[in-house]
Amino acid sequence: MEKHTSVQFLEVAQHDLAAAQLLYDHKFYSQAIFFLQQSIEKTMKAIGLITEIVEFEQLASHQVGHRAYKIQRIGGQLLLDKVAKILNSEESHPTLLYFIPLPKQKLIEFQNEIHHSIKIIGGIHPENYAELSSETYKELFHSFEETAAFRLEISVEEFCHFMAKYFQNLYHKGLISNDVNTALVSFFKEEENVLRMIDGMEKALQIELWMGQVLSPLSIITSAHEADSRYPDPETDWEHHPVTYYQAGLPIVDHLKELIHWQNKALGVVRNIF
């Protein structure tokens, strides 16, 4: 169900983005911002569903709502739980860490990094990102360019060499038999198998990077305007009127074309992978 639903989420996200572009072209800026936010939200929810970070019931129960960047926090907590389980199981299964190509200290450092990231995401208040400066937008788009340029630079030979050393190490520690070691090394000598593995790693990294480095910032920025782009604000005695407020000169409007562009690229990456 999750995979089918995620495809539907991506289809609606594509339509929302098309609506945002059309509204922007006709200078309906507040409505364009809202539909852009909706496209980003549905794209992140689709990723959450297909990667099993979240279940549809979580989305339906408003645990995430319009603030789709929270999906990253849920995913981080799941990963933190898995790392903690591995570390806690070491006493009863002392050989467990041998199967992980990371020293124990590195795993602990990774655990601390995840915990720190979860804490940061939990402390985010989108309203603090509603009025970013043009300079901040330029820095943000530069970081997006770096994400888009990322490629997993590993050759078939390098990957085969790494895997052979890894299996040999497990064999020497008595964790796998010589027959298993030979079979695994033989498997990774087949170029087609290696290319399939590298492609899977590349896609996994691309999803992680685009979700964390592009979609989450886009979600934070646009979710700050999710309500303001649609409704007048009674707290300002109705002086905040979306039609007059969202006009040229407001940074998010001045950079709306670029925001739409980057959501289009992110959505394209996600649809290509899934």
C-alpha positions as CSV (number, residue, x, y, z in Angstrom):
1,M,0.0,0.0,0.0
2,E,2.8,2.4,1.0
3,K,4.5,2.1,-2.4
4,H,1.2,2.6,-4.3
5,T,0.3,5.6,-2.1
6,S,3.8,7.1,-2.5
7,V,3.4,7.1,-6.3
8,Q,0.1,8.9,-6.0
9,F,1.8,11.4,-3.6
10,L,4.4,12.1,-6.3
11,E,1.8,12.5,-9.0
12,V,-0.1,15.1,-7.0
13,A,3.2,16.8,-6.1
14,Q,3.9,17.2,-9.8
15,H,0.5,18.8,-10.4
16,D,1.0,21.1,-7.4
17,L,4.3,22.2,-8.8
18,A,2.8,22.8,-12.2
19,A,0.1,24.9,-10.5
20,A,2.8,26.9,-8.6
21,Q,4.6,27.6,-11.8
22,L,1.4,28.7,-13.5
23,L,0.4,31.0,-10.6
24,Y,3.9,32.5,-10.4
25,D,3.9,33.2,-14.2
26,H,0.6,35.2,-13.7
27,K,1.9,36.9,-10.5
28,F,-0.4,35.2,-8.1
29,Y,2.5,34.9,-5.7
30,S,0.8,33.9,-2.4
31,Q,-1.0,31.1,-4.1
32,A,2.1,30.0,-5.9
33,I,4.0,29.8,-2.6
34,F,1.2,27.6,-1.1
35,F,1.2,25.2,-4.0
36,L,5.0,25.0,-3.9
37,Q,4.8,24.1,-0.2
38,Q,2.2,21.4,-1.0
39,S,4.5,19.9,-3.7
40,I,7.4,19.8,-1.4
41,E,5.3,18.3,1.4
42,K,3.9,15.5,-0.8
43,T,7.4,14.7,-2.2
44,M,8.8,14.3,1.3
45,K,5.9,12.2,2.4
46,A,6.3,10.0,-0.7
47,I,9.9,9.4,0.3
48,G,8.9,8.7,3.9
49,L,6.4,6.1,2.8
50,I,8.5,4.3,0.2
51,T,11.6,4.1,2.5
52,E,9.3,3.0,5.4
53,I,10.4,5.9,7.6
54,V,6.7,6.6,8.2
55,E,3.5,4.7,7.7
56,F,0.4,6.2,6.1
57,E,-1.3,6.2,9.5
58,Q,1.3,8.5,10.9
59,L,0.6,11.0,8.1
60,A,-3.1,10.6,8.4
61,S,-2.9,11.3,12.2
62,H,-1.2,14.6,11.6
63,Q,2.1,13.6,13.3
64,V,3.8,15.3,10.4
65,G,1.2,17.7,9.0
66,H,2.4,20.5,6.8
67,R,5.8,20.4,8.3
68,A,7.2,17.6,6.3
69,Y,10.8,18.2,7.4
70,K,9.7,16.3,10.6
71,I,9.9,13.1,8.6
72,Q,13.7,13.5,8.9
73,R,13.4,13.5,12.6
74,I,11.3,10.4,12.6
75,G,13.9,8.7,10.3
76,G,16.7,9.8,12.5
77,Q,15.1,8.4,15.6
78,L,14.6,5.0,13.8
79,L,18.3,5.0,12.8
80,L,19.3,6.0,16.3
81,D,17.3,3.1,17.8
82,K,19.0,0.6,15.4
83,V,22.5,1.9,16.2
84,A,21.8,1.7,20.0
85,K,20.5,-1.8,19.6
86,I,23.7,-2.8,17.9
87,L,25.9,-1.3,20.6
88,N,23.7,-2.7,23.4
89,S,23.9,-6.2,21.8
90,E,27.7,-6.2,21.8
91,E,28.0,-7.8,25.3
92,S,25.7,-10.8,24.4
93,H,27.1,-11.0,20.8
94,P,30.7,-9.7,20.9
95,T,31.3,-10.6,17.2
96,L,28.4,-8.5,16.0
97,L,30.5,-5.4,15.3
98,Y,32.8,-7.4,13.1
99,F,30.1,-7.5,10.5
100,I,29.9,-3.7,10.4
101,P,32.8,-2.0,8.4
102,L,33.2,0.7,11.0
103,P,35.2,0.7,14.3
104,K,33.2,0.8,17.4
105,Q,34.3,4.4,18.2
106,K,33.1,5.6,14.8
107,L,29.8,4.0,15.4
108,I,29.5,5.8,18.7
109,E,30.4,9.1,17.0
110,F,27.8,8.4,14.4
111,Q,25.3,7.8,17.1
112,N,26.1,11.2,18.7
113,E,25.8,12.9,15.3
114,I,22.3,11.4,14.8
115,H,21.2,12.5,18.3
116,H,22.5,16.0,17.6
117,S,20.7,16.2,14.3
118,I,17.4,15.0,15.9
119,K,17.7,17.7,18.6
120,I,18.3,20.4,15.9
121,I,15.3,19.3,13.8
122,G,13.1,19.1,17.0
123,G,14.0,22.7,17.8
124,I,13.2,24.2,14.4
125,H,10.5,26.9,14.3
126,P,9.7,27.6,10.6
127,E,8.5,31.1,11.5
128,N,12.1,32.0,12.2
129,Y,12.9,31.3,8.5
130,A,10.0,33.2,7.0
131,E,12.0,36.4,6.2
132,L,15.3,35.2,5.0
133,S,17.6,37.7,3.3
134,S,18.5,37.6,-0.4
135,E,22.1,36.8,0.7
136,T,20.9,33.8,2.7
137,Y,18.9,32.6,-0.3
138,K,22.0,32.8,-2.5
139,E,24.0,30.8,0.0
140,L,21.2,28.2,0.1
141,F,21.1,27.9,-3.6
142,H,24.8,27.5,-3.8
143,S,24.6,24.6,-1.3
144,F,21.8,23.1,-3.5
145,E,24.3,23.3,-6.5
146,E,26.8,21.3,-4.5
147,T,24.2,18.6,-3.7
148,A,23.2,18.4,-7.3
149,A,26.8,17.9,-8.3
150,F,27.4,15.0,-6.0
151,R,28.3,11.7,-7.5
152,L,29.5,8.4,-5.9
153,E,33.0,8.2,-7.1
154,I,34.0,4.6,-6.8
155,S,35.1,2.3,-9.6
156,V,34.1,-1.4,-10.1
157,E,37.7,-2.4,-9.2
158,E,37.7,-0.3,-6.0
159,F,34.4,-1.7,-4.9
160,C,35.5,-5.3,-5.6
161,H,38.7,-4.8,-3.7
162,F,36.9,-3.4,-0.7
163,M,34.4,-6.2,-0.6
164,A,37.1,-8.9,-1.0
165,K,39.1,-7.4,2.0
166,Y,35.9,-7.2,4.0
167,F,34.9,-10.9,3.5
168,Q,38.5,-12.0,4.0
169,N,38.6,-10.2,7.3
170,L,35.3,-12.0,8.4
171,Y,36.8,-15.3,7.3
172,H,40.0,-14.8,9.3
173,K,38.0,-14.0,12.4
174,G,36.1,-17.3,11.9
175,L,32.8,-15.5,11.3
176,I,32.2,-17.1,7.8
177,S,33.4,-20.3,6.3
178,N,35.9,-20.4,3.5
179,D,33.2,-21.7,1.1
180,V,31.0,-18.6,2.0
181,N,34.0,-16.3,1.5
182,T,34.8,-17.8,-1.9
183,A,31.2,-17.6,-3.0
184,L,30.8,-14.0,-2.0
185,V,34.1,-12.9,-3.6
186,S,33.0,-14.7,-6.7
187,F,29.7,-12.9,-6.7
188,F,31.4,-9.6,-6.6
189,K,33.7,-10.5,-9.4
190,E,30.7,-10.3,-11.7
191,E,30.7,-6.8,-13.1
192,E,26.9,-6.8,-13.5
193,N,26.4,-7.6,-9.8
194,V,28.9,-4.9,-8.7
195,L,27.2,-2.3,-11.0
196,R,23.9,-3.1,-9.5
197,M,25.2,-2.7,-6.0
198,I,26.9,0.6,-6.8
199,D,23.7,1.9,-8.5
200,G,21.7,1.0,-5.3
201,M,24.3,2.8,-3.1
202,E,24.2,5.8,-5.4
203,K,20.4,6.0,-5.3
204,A,20.3,5.6,-1.5
205,L,22.8,8.4,-1.1
206,Q,21.0,10.7,-3.6
207,I,17.8,10.3,-1.7
208,E,19.5,11.0,1.6
209,L,21.3,14.1,0.3
210,W,18.3,15.6,-1.6
211,M,15.9,15.0,1.3
212,G,18.3,16.4,3.9
213,Q,20.1,19.1,1.9
214,V,17.4,20.3,-0.4
215,L,13.9,19.2,0.4
216,S,14.1,19.8,4.1
217,P,15.3,23.4,3.8
218,L,12.6,24.0,1.1
219,S,10.0,22.5,3.5
220,I,11.1,24.7,6.4
221,I,11.0,27.9,4.4
222,T,7.7,27.3,2.6
223,S,5.9,25.8,5.7
224,A,6.6,29.1,7.4
225,H,4.2,30.6,4.8
226,E,1.7,27.8,4.5
227,A,-1.0,29.6,6.5
228,D,0.1,33.2,5.8
229,S,0.0,32.8,2.1
230,R,-3.7,31.9,2.3
231,Y,-5.3,33.8,5.2
232,P,-5.3,37.4,6.5
233,D,-3.8,37.5,10.0
234,P,-6.2,38.6,12.8
235,E,-3.3,39.1,15.1
236,T,-2.2,42.1,13.1
237,D,-5.8,43.5,12.9
238,W,-6.1,42.0,9.5
239,E,-3.4,44.2,8.1
240,H,-1.5,41.2,6.9
241,H,-3.3,40.5,3.6
242,P,-1.7,37.8,1.4
243,V,-2.6,39.5,-1.8
244,T,-0.8,42.7,-0.9
245,Y,1.9,41.2,1.3
246,Y,3.4,38.7,-1.2
247,Q,4.7,41.1,-3.8
248,A,8.0,41.8,-5.5
249,G,10.5,43.1,-2.9
250,L,9.7,40.4,-0.4
251,P,12.7,38.0,-0.5
252,I,10.6,34.8,-0.8
253,V,8.8,36.3,-3.8
254,D,12.0,37.6,-5.4
255,H,13.5,34.1,-5.1
256,L,10.3,32.2,-5.8
257,K,11.4,31.3,-9.4
258,E,14.5,29.6,-8.0
259,L,12.6,27.8,-5.2
260,I,10.3,26.4,-7.8
261,H,13.3,25.4,-10.0
262,W,14.9,23.5,-7.1
263,Q,11.7,21.7,-6.2
264,N,11.4,20.7,-9.8
265,K,14.9,19.3,-9.8
266,A,14.3,17.5,-6.5
267,L,11.1,16.0,-7.6
268,G,12.8,14.8,-10.8
269,V,15.5,13.1,-8.9
270,V,13.0,11.3,-6.6
271,R,10.7,10.2,-9.5
272,N,13.7,8.9,-11.4
273,I,14.9,6.8,-8.4
274,F,11.5,5.4,-7.5
